[in-house]
Amino acid sequence: MSNTDIEYHIPLSSPWLEQVDLKDTIPSESREGERFLVLPPNVPERIPAAEAGAGLPIIENFIDGANVPSESNWLLKNVNPATGELNGYVRASVAEDGQTAIEAADVAFKNGPWPKMSRTERAAVLETIADLVSENKEELARLETADTGKPLTVVNVLSYTRRSPLGVCVLIAPWNLPLYLMTWKIAPCIASGNACVCKPTELAPSTLAKLVGLIASNSTIGPKLKGVINVVNGKGQDLGDVLCTHPSVSAISFTGGTATGRRIASLAAPHLKKVSLELGGKNATIIWRDAPIKGARMMPTVIRSAFANSGQICLCGSRLLIHEDIYDEFALALVSEASKLKVGDPLDPGTTTGE
């Protein structure tokens, strides 16, 4: 294990694993029926803190606005890869340190001033950070060169973000709002310069079929969008694997059930595809003690939030949490308002809830 320039891929069945410090490995990966443990190159040497060289800096954890001591008594050597010289040490943190940092961030998010600031106030803070980087760029460049071995000419470069189309995106929409949710995906997808493959639900494919037909028959936009919007119909069991794993697919956007979302994520993850999942929820409508039950808008709003589209909307309130002091009064008002709903022929203008 003396060559630090090699990334080792060690079969889990290999007796060589006895020579590996498992703390320096990353999770195992599977390929061709075999599982491997991966040991990345240039793993820093771990030493007891008591053996640190005098006068060399130790980079400690920075938590809750300050450098803090660690639960760990171990350090990692920070070596300049260009010269081999020892720059100093960095703390080899343990799980307790991660827990402390998470708790500090959680408190800052829930109770601190940062989340409550306006966007303008936060932007001013970020501008100040940018100024600090600019004012200290020479020192920062030297430190990064010492850490990574990069030339100063590489460290001192302008960095910017360029947003470019991804390529082919797979768009999958459910049956409750089939055209609404699919066009919600198509519009930003193609507006960004991407092409898409749409997989509508097999239970409600008609509106999307009509829309793409209208697009294709339009002499102005049809030729421009040839091949840009594509539709494949059928069941997910038959199409899901190819749509989620094909090498030409760069991103997947799915709205639907949680179980299917998990399946899509598991198929796409090994290929590092971008995935957006909008899955099922269990939304609560909360009724406080001082709720205006007799007001003109109160109960119609509650009924609409529960029963719109027969309750088949991910935003619908699928449960009610009611203060006990007004429970009986509210229940009577709810039943009275719900009785006004008309279940019937969905083509009848008077129908409020389809059959």
C-alpha positions, 0 to 999 in steps of 0.5 A: 500500500505504499504507492499513493498515486493509485486508486485501489479497487479491492474485491471484497473477497480479497484477503488484501483487505486485512492490510487496509485501514477501513477508515480511509475507504469509500463505500463499495461499488458493484460491477460485473457481479463483483463488489469492490471496496475503493481506496482513493489515492493520496490518503493523508497519514493519520497521527496522534495529536501528541506527535504533531511537530512543534510550530506547525499549524493545526487546522481545527473545525469551525463550528458556530462561528469559531474554531472549536476543539474536537472530540478526536485526538488524531490529526491528518498530515497536510502535505504540499504535493508539489514539494513533499513538505509538511504544511501542518495538520488538519483535525481528523474529526469523528462523528461527534464533531459532525453531530455538533456542526449539524446541531449548530447549523440547525439552531442557526436556521431555526432561531438565528437572524440569517433566515429571517433577513430579506434577500437584499440583506443576505445579498449584502452579506455575500457581497462583503464575503466577495470583497474579503476574498478579493482583498485577500486573494494573494494569500488565499492563492498561496494557501491553495497552491500549497494544499493542491500543488496547483500553479498560482496562474491556475488558482488566480483565475476568474470563475463564473457559471455558464448555464447550458442545455443538458440534452435529453430530459425524460418527463413523467407525469401522473393521471390526476392533472395530466396535461397541466403537470406535463406542460409544467415540465415541458415548457421550462425544459424546451425553453432552456434548449433541451429536448424531451421524451414525455411518458404520460400516464397510460390512464390519461394520455389523450390531452398530451397526444392532442397537444403534440398533434396541434404542435406538429400541424402548425406550420410555423412551430412544427418544423422547429420542434421536430424531435424536440418533444417526443411522447412514448405511451405505455406502462412504467414497468415496460419503459422505466428502465430504458428511460432512466438508464439510457446514456443519452438521457441527462435528466429525469423529472417525475411527479407521482407516487413515492414507490415509483420515485424510489425506483427511478432514483435507484435506476438513475443514481449509478449513472449520476443523472439529474433527478427531480422527484415530486412525490406524494404527501400527507398534507394537514389542514390545521384549524385553530380555536379562533377559526372563523367557522361561520365566516363566508369563506372559511368552510368553502375553502376547507372543502375546496382544499380537501375535495378539489379534483376529488381530492386527487391533488398533491396539495390537497388537505388529506387530513384535518387537525382541529382544536378540541374546543371547536371540534364538534362545531367544526364537524357539523359545519364540515358535513353541512358544507360537504353536502353541497357537493354534487357528484355526477356526470363530469360533463354536466356543468353543475357537477362539482365532483366527478364519478 
